[in-house]
Each structure stands twice: as C-alpha cells, then as structure tokens.
Amino acid sequence: MTATAAETVSAPAISRAPARWRPNAQGWVARAAVLALIFGGIIWRTATIEQFWADRFALAAIYAVIGLSLNVVLGYVGQVSLGHHGFVGIAAFVSAYYVTEKAGCVANECSLGAFGTGILFGVLSGGIAALLLGLIALRIKGLYLALITLSYGFMAERSIFEIPFLTRGGAGMPAPRPEGFTTDRAYAFLCYAFLALVIFVDWRLLRSKVGRAVLSVKHSEPVAASYGINVTAYKTLAFILSGLFAGLGGGLLAFHTQNVVSNDFNFAIALLWVLMVVVGGLGNRTGVVIGSAFFALFPFLLEQIHWLEVRVVESGRAFGQVTIVVGAALAILTMIQFPGGLAEQLSPITRWLRGQKFSIHPEGHGKHKGGGHKKGALLAKLGLHKNEEAATEASTDELRNDATPELVAQPEEPAGDAGREKEDA
C-alpha cells in the first residue's frame, strides 16, 4: 500500500556544516617560520645578553611556571586562591633543605642528581600541601575559599617559614645550583626546559577527559554534577595539580636565589601572582605566560628609567611596590574593558598560529562579540557574582557563544502534491 503525500511525514534532513577551514602548505610553513622566529629570538637573546638580564629571564620563566599553576585553580576551576605563596615557599625550603642538609651540596659543588631529587621533593611537598588544604577548603567556594587560602598563606608565613632548621635562624637556607648550570645564562635555559614541560602537561590536561571535566566544573557546578561529575573530587584534583606546578616553581625559585629566606614569600608576592594571571587572561595558557613574564621583568625595566628610579628612591619606596600598584590598575582595566586580558588582545595572532584565518574577531571580519557575557564570565571565574544563578547564566552564555555546532538541522521541503501546493501559494 502506497502512502499519499499528505500521510507522509518527512523527517528533518541533517546536513553537515561546512568543513573547517585549514591553511595550505604555504600557510603552515609561514606559521612555522613565525614560531621559529619567536622561540629562536628568545634563545638567541638569552645566549647573547648580559648575565644580569639572563638572570631576569630565568625569573620570568619561573614566574610563568607559578602563573600556570595558579591558572589551574583560578582559570580552569574558577576558584580564588590567595595563599599560593604557601605552596611555593614550602617547596623552596624543602628543596633547599634537601640539597644542603641531606645531599651535602656546597657552592659550585652540587650534582645534577641531588638537584633533580631536590626539585622532586619540592614538587611533592607542594602537591601534598595543596591536597591537605584542598580536602578542607574546596567544599566551599567564592570569597569564603579566598579567605581560607589567605589564612593558610599567613599561617605559613608565621609558622612554617619560621622553623629554625629550615631557615637557619633567619639567615636562610642555601640552595647551590647544580654543576653545569651555575651561571645565570645556563640556569635560564634550564628554567626554559621546565617551563616547556609544564606547558606540555597543561596542554595534555585540557585535551583529556579529566581536563574537560575540570572545565565543566568551572562553567557550572550544578550542570556538571547533573552529568555525574564528582565536583569536589575534580576540584581537589585540580588543586593538587596546581600545587605540583607551584612546587616546581618553588624549587626553581630556590636555586635561582640560591638562598631561601622567609621574606621572599609574603602576601604581596601572592597578590602579584594573582594579578599577573588576571591581567594575562584567565584560563589562557599563552596569556598567562606573557603576563607572568611581564610582571617578572617590569620592576627591572623601571630601574632603567633614571629619573623614575630617583623619584622612587627619594620616596622611600621599592620597585616591587610600584609593580603592585600598576598591576592592580591593570587588573581593574582588564575586568572593566578587556575581560580576556592580554590573551584577548593577542588572540588574532594566536588563532592564526593555531591554523585559523587571521581575523580581529573570533567570528570573522565585521562581526564582534558583545562584551557583556565576557565580563559576567570573568566575574563568575573570580567568584564575585551575587548569586549562583547569575554565575550559571554567565557561564552558559560563554559556552553558547563559544560552541560551534557540527550538525545543522534543516526541514526538508514537502514532497508531491503538498510541495506543489506550497509553490502555487
């Protein structure tokens, strides 16, 4: 029995979206050449610059490692941590204590094995400290979590960093550099290698199922929980990974200064690390690395301006204090005008390097995404929304705007007499 046209129910046809644009061979060669020019320029400049500035470049790489560690909590999970200097400081003291007191290292006489073991102990100490704090603190969120982490940081300053056998009575714990990396230039290249390792691990994390689960927690905890994701467990896992990265940064910082003292780890430095992540771009790896390097080099760049150096010295201030003030101003500007931070300003270049067409806006020329949802998403990441509903709505808007549907449903034209009747009408 043949069904009539009126009885025929036409199912919607599913048509695939146009294939994603990819550059040709010449395009990939151009992108590879630009990347080689960038990284080659950094390596060449480090190899030829004065030792003083090579030391500053090493500090920039270490700050980038610490920034990426804080970005895991602040950018990927959306939780505010103001006690990161506790993780970094503990790792620095543990690394220095091992190489000096246990391995017996002295100036210019420290083996690579002792250095590697000291770094490993620093990484583990940072992860364990983050685990202990995370099990207690990550059941709360927002400003309350910020207060808990802030209290932890002050506790570390007043107790852990004052233990006599770690600080040698306030004189500091020596941390001699390993053989082959005693000069500032050689140590800068070593820090670059560790930074590349952290970037690779961070990149692999976001491409894994665990990374996608962590990001879903940031966008909306109720929605993530409704899909069976253990919100507390993944937040704790992200906190541990952040502590491991911070431990690595602390170990590298110990061998950078070569003498770890408690004054190096205070609330001012923790605030600076938060500012460099916010200004760099929450959740954006490239922006965080650039922002961290900027804040590491900024005080030393100010010192090159003679008249400004004279004014700062006359006022009795330090360039570190000037950096905090400038960082706070840049953070306010970021939240008001440029929610994506430096990463948003550099996004046309980074998208092009990833294989997309060069365009000022993500959607293409002539299209500009409104900034309202970006500001709401930034406030949600910082835990500053007035209520959970507003945070969920902002995160949902961000997901909706960033999503690219692979399938587009289009209704099929009616067949037979029904189609002809439609044409006549």
C-alpha positions in Angstrom: 0.0 0.0 0.0 1.4 3.4 -1.1 1.1 6.2 1.3 -0.2 9.6 0.0 1.8 12.8 0.2 -0.4 14.1 3.0 0.2 10.9 5.0 3.9 11.0 4.5 5.8 12.5 7.5 9.1 13.9 6.3 11.9 13.6 8.9 14.2 16.6 9.1 17.2 16.2 7.0 20.6 16.5 8.8 23.2 18.4 6.8 26.7 18.7 7.9 28.2 22.1 8.5 30.9 23.2 6.0 34.3 21.7 6.5 36.5 23.6 8.8 39.0 25.9 7.0 42.6 24.8 7.1 45.6 26.6 5.7 47.5 25.2 2.8 51.1 24.0 2.9 52.5 27.6 2.4 50.3 28.8 5.2 51.7 26.2 7.6 55.2 27.0 6.5 54.6 30.7 7.3 53.2 29.9 10.7 56.1 27.5 11.5 58.6 30.3 10.4 56.9 32.8 12.7 57.1 30.4 15.6 60.7 29.5 14.9 61.5 33.3 14.7 59.8 33.9 18.1 61.4 31.0 20.0 64.7 31.3 18.2 64.8 35.0 19.1 64.3 34.2 22.8 67.0 31.6 22.8 69.4 33.8 20.8 68.7 36.8 23.1 69.3 34.7 26.2 72.5 33.4 24.8 73.9 36.8 24.0 72.6 39.1 26.7 74.4 40.1 29.8 74.3 37.7 32.8 72.2 40.2 34.8 69.4 40.1 32.3 69.8 36.3 31.8 69.0 36.1 35.5 65.9 38.2 34.9 64.8 35.9 32.1 65.2 32.9 34.3 62.9 34.6 36.9 60.4 35.3 34.1 60.3 31.6 33.2 59.9 30.7 36.9 57.0 33.2 37.3 55.4 31.7 34.2 55.5 28.2 35.9 53.9 29.7 39.0 51.4 31.6 36.9 50.4 28.4 35.1 50.0 26.7 38.5 47.7 29.4 39.8 45.8 29.4 36.4 44.7 25.7 37.0 42.7 26.8 40.1 41.8 30.4 39.1 41.4 30.0 35.3 40.3 26.3 34.8 38.2 25.7 38.0 37.2 29.3 38.8 38.3 29.3 42.4 40.2 32.1 44.0 43.4 31.2 45.9 45.3 33.9 47.8 47.7 31.5 49.6 49.8 30.3 46.7 52.9 31.7 48.3 52.5 29.0 50.9 52.9 26.2 48.4 55.7 27.9 46.6 57.5 28.7 49.8 57.2 25.2 51.3 58.6 23.7 48.1 61.5 26.2 48.0 62.5 25.4 51.6 62.2 21.7 51.2 64.3 21.7 48.0 67.0 23.8 49.6 66.9 21.8 52.8 67.5 18.5 50.9 70.4 19.6 48.7 72.1 21.4 51.6 71.5 19.3 54.7 70.9 15.9 53.2 72.9 15.8 49.9 75.7 18.0 51.4 75.9 20.4 48.4 78.0 23.5 48.7 78.6 26.4 46.3 79.5 25.1 42.8 79.6 21.5 44.1 76.1 20.1 43.6 75.4 17.2 41.3 72.6 17.1 38.9 71.2 14.0 40.7 70.9 16.0 44.0 69.4 18.9 42.2 66.8 16.7 40.5 65.9 15.0 43.7 65.6 18.3 45.5 63.2 19.5 42.7 61.2 16.3 43.0 60.8 16.7 46.8 59.8 20.3 46.2 57.1 19.2 43.7 55.8 16.5 46.0 55.7 18.9 49.0 53.7 21.4 47.0 51.3 18.7 45.9 50.8 17.3 49.4 50.3 20.8 50.9 47.7 21.5 48.2 46.0 18.2 48.9 45.7 18.8 52.6 44.3 22.3 52.1 42.0 21.2 49.2 40.4 18.4 51.2 39.3 21.1 53.7 38.8 24.2 51.6 37.3 23.1 48.3 33.9 22.2 49.8 33.3 25.9 49.9 33.8 28.4 47.2 33.9 32.1 46.3 35.0 34.6 48.8 35.0 32.1 51.6 37.6 30.0 49.8 39.6 33.1 49.2 39.6 33.8 53.0 40.6 30.2 53.8 43.5 30.2 51.4 44.5 33.7 52.6 44.6 32.4 56.2 46.7 29.4 55.1 49.2 31.8 53.5 49.5 33.9 56.7 49.8 30.7 58.7 52.7 29.5 56.5 54.4 32.9 56.9 54.2 33.0 60.6 54.9 29.3 61.4 56.3 27.1 58.7 58.6 29.7 57.3 59.9 30.4 60.8 61.0 26.8 61.6 64.7 27.2 62.7 66.1 24.1 60.9 64.5 25.3 57.6 65.6 28.9 57.9 68.8 28.5 59.9 67.6 31.0 62.4 66.5 33.5 59.8 69.8 33.5 57.9 68.2 31.5 55.1 68.8 28.0 53.7 71.4 27.8 50.9 70.4 26.2 47.6 73.5 25.9 45.4 72.9 25.4 41.7 73.9 22.1 40.0 77.1 21.7 38.1 76.9 22.9 34.5 74.1 25.4 35.4 75.9 27.7 37.9 75.8 30.7 35.6 72.7 32.8 35.2 72.6 32.1 31.4 72.8 28.3 31.8 70.2 28.3 34.6 67.8 30.4 32.4 67.9 27.7 29.7 67.2 25.1 32.4 64.2 27.1 33.5 63.0 27.3 29.9 63.1 23.5 29.8 61.0 23.1 32.9 58.6 25.7 31.6 58.2 23.8 28.3 57.4 20.6 30.4 54.7 22.4 32.4 53.2 23.8 29.2 53.1 20.4 27.7 51.5 18.8 30.8 48.9 21.6 31.0 48.1 21.2 27.2 47.6 17.5 27.6 45.4 18.0 30.6 42.9 20.2 28.8 42.8 17.7 25.9 41.9 14.8 28.2 38.6 13.7 29.7 39.8 14.9 33.1 40.5 18.4 31.7 37.1 18.6 30.1 35.5 17.6 33.4 37.5 20.3 35.3 36.4 22.9 32.8 32.8 21.8 33.1 33.0 22.5 36.9 34.2 26.0 36.1 31.3 26.7 33.8 28.6 25.4 36.1 28.9 23.1 39.1 25.2 22.2 39.1 25.2 21.2 35.4 28.5 19.2 35.9 27.0 17.4 38.9 23.9 16.5 36.9 26.1 14.7 34.4 27.6 12.6 37.2 30.8 14.5 37.6 32.2 14.5 41.2 32.6 18.2 41.6 34.6 18.1 44.8 36.9 15.3 43.6 37.8 17.2 40.4 38.3 20.5 42.2 40.6 18.7 44.6 42.5 17.1 41.7 42.9 20.5 40.0 44.1 21.9 43.3 46.7 19.1 43.6 48.0 19.7 40.1 48.2 23.4 40.9 50.3 22.5 44.0 52.6 20.3 42.0 53.3 23.1 39.5 53.7 25.5 42.3 56.1 23.1 44.0 58.2 23.0 40.8 58.2 26.8 40.6 59.2 27.0 44.3 62.1 24.6 43.7 63.4 26.5 40.7 63.0 29.8 42.6 65.1 28.4 45.5 68.0 27.6 43.1 67.5 30.9 41.4 68.0 33.0 44.6 70.5 30.4 46.0 69.5 31.3 49.5 65.8 30.9 50.6 64.6 33.3 53.2 61.0 33.7 54.6 60.8 37.3 53.4 60.6 36.1 49.8 57.2 34.6 50.4 54.6 37.1 51.7 51.1 38.2 50.8 52.4 40.9 48.5 54.0 38.3 46.2 50.9 36.1 46.3 48.8 39.1 45.3 51.2 39.9 42.5 50.9 36.3 41.2 47.1 36.6 41.2 47.3 39.9 39.3 49.6 38.5 36.6 47.1 35.7 35.9 44.1 38.0 35.7 46.0 40.5 33.5 47.4 37.8 31.3 44.0 36.2 30.8 42.2 33.7 33.0 42.2 30.2 31.5 44.5 31.2 28.6 47.9 29.5 28.7 49.6 31.9 26.3 48.3 35.0 28.1 49.3 33.7 31.5 52.9 33.0 30.3 53.2 36.5 28.8 51.6 38.2 31.7 53.8 36.4 34.2 57.0 37.3 32.2 55.8 41.0 32.1 55.4 41.2 35.8 58.7 39.5 36.5 60.6 41.9 34.2 58.6 45.1 34.9 60.5 46.2 38.1 63.9 45.8 36.4 62.6 47.7 33.3 61.6 50.6 35.6 65.1 50.7 37.0 66.4 51.6 33.6 64.5 54.9 33.6 66.9 57.1 35.6 64.5 59.9 36.6 61.9 57.4 37.8 64.5 55.5 39.8 65.5 58.7 41.5 61.9 59.5 42.4 61.2 56.0 43.8 64.3 56.1 45.9 63.6 59.5 47.2 60.1 58.4 48.2 61.5 55.5 50.2 59.5 53.0 48.1 60.7 49.9 46.3 60.0 49.0 42.7 58.1 45.9 43.9 55.5 48.2 45.5 55.2 50.2 42.3 54.6 46.9 40.4 51.8 46.0 42.8 50.1 49.4 42.2 50.5 49.1 38.4 49.3 45.5 38.5 46.2 46.5 40.4 45.4 49.2 37.9 45.9 46.9 35.0 43.6 44.3 36.7 40.8 46.8 37.1 41.2 47.8 33.5 41.1 44.2 32.5 37.9 43.4 34.3 36.2 46.6 33.0 37.4 47.0 29.5 39.3 43.8 28.4 37.9 40.8 30.3 40.1 38.5 28.3 43.3 40.2 29.4 46.5 40.2 27.2 45.3 36.9 25.7 42.3 38.7 24.2 44.5 41.4 22.6 46.8 38.8 21.1 44.0 36.4 20.1 44.1 37.3 16.4 47.8 36.2 16.3 47.4 33.1 18.4 44.4 31.9 16.4 46.4 32.4 13.2 49.3 30.4 14.6 46.9 27.6 15.5 45.8 27.3 11.9 42.8 29.7 11.6 42.2 32.6 9.3 43.7 35.9 10.5 40.8 38.0 11.9 40.4 40.6 14.5 37.2 38.9 16.0 36.7 35.2 16.6 33.6 35.1 14.3 35.4 36.7 11.4 35.6 40.2 9.8 32.7 42.5 10.5 31.4 40.5 13.5 32.1 41.5 17.0 31.0 39.6 20.1 29.4 41.6 22.8 31.5 42.1 25.9 28.7 41.7 28.5 28.9 37.9 28.7 32.7 38.0 28.9 32.5 40.3 31.9 30.0 38.1 33.5 32.1 35.0 32.8 35.2 36.7 34.3 33.2 37.6 37.5 32.0 34.0 37.6 35.6 32.7 37.5 36.6 35.1 40.3 33.6 34.0 42.4 32.3 37.6 42.5 28.7 37.0 41.2 26.0 38.0 43.7 24.3 34.6 43.4 24.8 31.2 41.8 22.1 31.8 39.2 23.9 34.7 37.8 27.2 32.8 37.7 25.5 29.8 35.9 23.8 32.1 33.4 27.1 33.9 32.6 28.9 30.6 32.1 26.1 29.2 30.0 26.3 32.3 27.8 30.0 31.8 27.4 29.5 28.2 26.4 26.8 29.1 24.0 28.8 31.7 22.2 32.0 29.6 22.1 30.2 26.5 20.9 30.5 25.5 17.2 27.7 23.1 16.2 28.8 20.3 13.9 25.3 19.4 12.7 22.6 21.8 11.5 19.1 20.5 11.1 17.1 21.8 8.2 13.5 20.8 7.4 13.0 19.0 4.1 10.6 20.5 1.6 7.2 18.7 1.4 7.1 16.2 -1.4 4.4 15.5 -4.0 1.1 17.5 -4.2 1.9 19.2 -0.9 5.1 20.7 -2.3 3.3 21.8 -5.5 0.5 23.5 -3.4 3.2 25.4 -1.5 4.8 26.5 -4.7 1.5 27.8 -6.1 0.8 29.6 -2.9 
